[in-house]
Amino acid sequence: MVAGGENTHKSDGDLSDVTIFQDSWNIYQKMVENNFLFHREVYAHLHDVLIGEVGRPFDFLDIACGDARASVAALEGTQVTHYHGIDLSAAALDLARRACEALACPASVEQGDFRSVVGARTDPADIVWIGLSLHHLRNPEKLAFMRDIRRLLGNDGCLLIYENTSPDGEDREEWLRRWDLQKLLWTAYTEAEWDAMAAHVHASDFPETDAAWRQLGRTGGFSNVTELFVAPSNLFRMYCFAA
C-alpha cells in the first residue's frame, strides 16, 4: 500500500473516485502513523544519502509521490535545486503542492501513470526516488522502467528505491504468507480495512528477491547496486542504483 501511485482517482468531480481515494488514504495514513512499513527509517536513510553522499546541487524526481510530505522532510537541509513529483491521483497531488511550499527550491507536480510519464520524459534527472510502487510491476516491466530511468540519469546520478523484497530462495507465495502474519501486529486496522488491504496485496504485489533486484540493476545499465536498509520484518528493502 502506498500513497498516490496505487489510487484509482480519475477526477475530483467523481464522487466514487473521491471515496476510493479517501478510503485508501485512511488505510495508508494508519500505516504511516504506526510506522508499520518503517517509513521513518527509510526516509531517514534517504535524507542521509542526500546529505552525506550526494554532496552537490541536484534535482529530485519523486515517482508515485503521494502527498510528498515525507520526501519534502527528507529534502530539508539538502542542496536540492528542483523538485518534481509524479502521481496518478489528482487528490494526492493537491496535497503534494501544499507540502512543497516548504521547499526552498522550485517545485512542480505531474499527474499520470508513472510508467508512461517516465517513458515519455526527456528532461534529465539527478536523483530519482520511488517507494513501494515498483512491486506492482512484473519483472520485465520493472526492467523497462529501470532502463528508462538510467536513460534520464547523468553519469553521477542514482535511483533510490524501497520495495517488496524476498530473501534469496523465497517465492511470491512464501512472501505473501509472511506478509499475512502482519495482521497479528497491525492492530490499528479494522477487519474490513485489513481485508481490503490484503486483497490488494495478494492481487497486485510482486516482490523480487535480493538477487533479482541486483540483476535488474545491472541489466538496466547501473554500475553499482547498494543495499541501504532491510526492514525488521524482512519484507522490504531499500537500494541505491548508481549510474
N, C-alpha and C positions, 0 to 999 in steps of 0.2 A: 504494500500500500504506500502510495507516495502522493504528495501534493501535486495538483495540476496535471501532470502527464497522464494520469490514469482516468481523469474525469471526462465524461462524455457530454460536456456542456456545449450547446450549439448557439444559443442566443439568449440574451438577458430577458427577452420578452416571452420566452417559452417556459411556462410555469413548471412543467415536468422536468425540464433540464435544470432549472434552478433548484428544484427539490433534490434531484440526484446530486448536484454539487454540494448542497448543504448537508445531506446525509453522509456523503463520502468525506466531506471536510470535518464533520464532527468526529468520525472514526479516526481520521488522520490526526486531528488535534489531540485526542486522547493518547494516541501513540507517541506523539512528540512530548506532551506534558509528562508522561510517565517514563519517558526515555526507553520504551520497550525495544526500539531498534538502535539504541545507542547513538542517537543524533548528536548529543553533546560531545561525546568523544570524537566522533567523525569530523564535526565542524571545527573542533579544537585542532585536530591534525591538519585540516585544510588551512586554517589560519597559520599554523606553524610553518607549513610548506611555503606559503605565500610570503611570509616574513623572512624566514631563515634561509630558504633555498632558491627562491626566485631572485630576490635581491636587486630588482631593476623595475623600471616602469613597465606596466603590462596592461593589455585589455583583457577582459574577463567575459567569456561566453558561458552562460548559465543555462544548461539544457534541461527541460522539464522543471522549470524554476519554481513553480507553485507560487506562493506568496512572497518568495525571495527573502524572507526575514533572516533565515539562518545564514544565507550567503552574504547578505549585507553585513551582518555581525562579523562574519569571518573576514571580510574585506577591511574592517576597521584597522587603521594604522598601517596598511599596506601601500604600495606605490601604484595602485590601480589607476588607470587613466580613462577607462571607459568600461561601462557595464552594459551587457546586452543579454536579456532573458528571453527564452522561448518556452511557450507552454500552449497546450491545446485549449485550456479553459480561459474564457474571457473574464469570468468572475475572479479567478485566481490572479490574472494579470492586473485587474483593478487594484487588488491588494498589493501586488508587487510594485506598481507605480508609486503607491504611498510609501512603501518601505524604502524605495530607492531615493526618496527625498533626503534620507540621512546620509547619502553618499556625498563625498566632496568632489566627485567627478561627474561628467555627463552620463546619463543612463537612458536606455531605450528598451522596449519590450516588443515582442512579436508573437502573434497568435498563429498556431498551426501545428500539425504533426511534426515532431522534431526530425523524423527521418526525411520527410520531404523538404523541410526547411534547410537542413544541413546539406542534403544532396544538391540543392539548387544554389547554395551560398557560394559566393566568390570572394567576399571580404576575408582577409586573413585573420587569424586569431593567435593570441599568445598562450593563454591558459584556458582550457575547456574543462568544465565540471559537469558531471551528471551523476545523480544519486538515486538509486532504487527505481530505475526506469528501463535500463537496458535488458533486464531479465524478462521483459515481455517479448523480446525478440528471440527467434531461434538462432542457432549458431551461425548459419550463413548470413542472416540479416545483421547480426552483431558484427561480423567481419566487414560487411559492406559499410556499415556505419563507421567503424574504426578507420577504414581506408578513406572515407570522406573526411574524417577529422584530420587524419595525417596530411591530407592534401591541403588543408587550411593552415596547418601549423608551420611556423618557421623552423629553422634548424635548432633553435633553443627553446621551442615551445613544449608543452606537455598536456596530456589528457589525464585527468584525475577522475576515478570512478569509485563508487561504493555500491556493491551489488551482491545479490544472492550468490553464494559460493559454497560448493561442497568440498570436503576433503577429497583428495585423490582416491579413486576407487569407489566412491559413493555415487549411486544413480539418483535420478529425479525422485523416484518413489520413496527411497530412503530419506532424502532431504525433506520431502513433504511429511513423512511420518515424524521426523524430528520437529518440523515446524508446528505440527498439530499439538505437540506436547506443550507449546507455549500457552495453551488455553489454561493450564494449571497456574500459570504465573501472571497472565494478563487479566487480572480480576476486575479491572476498571470497565470491561465491556459487558454489556447485556448479552443474553443468549442470542438475541436477534442480530446484534452488531457482530458478534463473533461468527455466527453462521454466514452472514453476508460477506465478511472478510475472508473466511475460509473458502467459500465457494469461488470467490475471485482468485485467490491464490492457487487453488487446485486447477482452475481453468486456464490461468494466464501466466503463471510464473515458471520460468525455465532456467534454473541455476546452471552455472558451469562449474567444473572442478577448477582447483587452483592451476593445475597443469594446462587446462583448456584456455583459461584467461591468458596465461603466458604465451601460449601458442597463437591465440588471436592477436596479441600484441605484436609478436614477431612477424606473423604473416601479414598483418595490417601495415607494416612498414616502420614500426617503432624500434629504436635501437636498444632500449633497456626497459625492463618491467620491474618495479619495486613494490613489494607488499608493505603497506604502511600501517595496517590495523586489521586485527582479527576480532570480530565481535565475541564477547564472552560466551554467547550461545553457539558460536561456530557455524552460524547460518549465513553470515555476511562478511565480506572482506573489502578493504579499501586498497586500491592500487594506483600507482603513478606510472603512466606510459610516457617515456621521454622520447622526443623526436630524434 
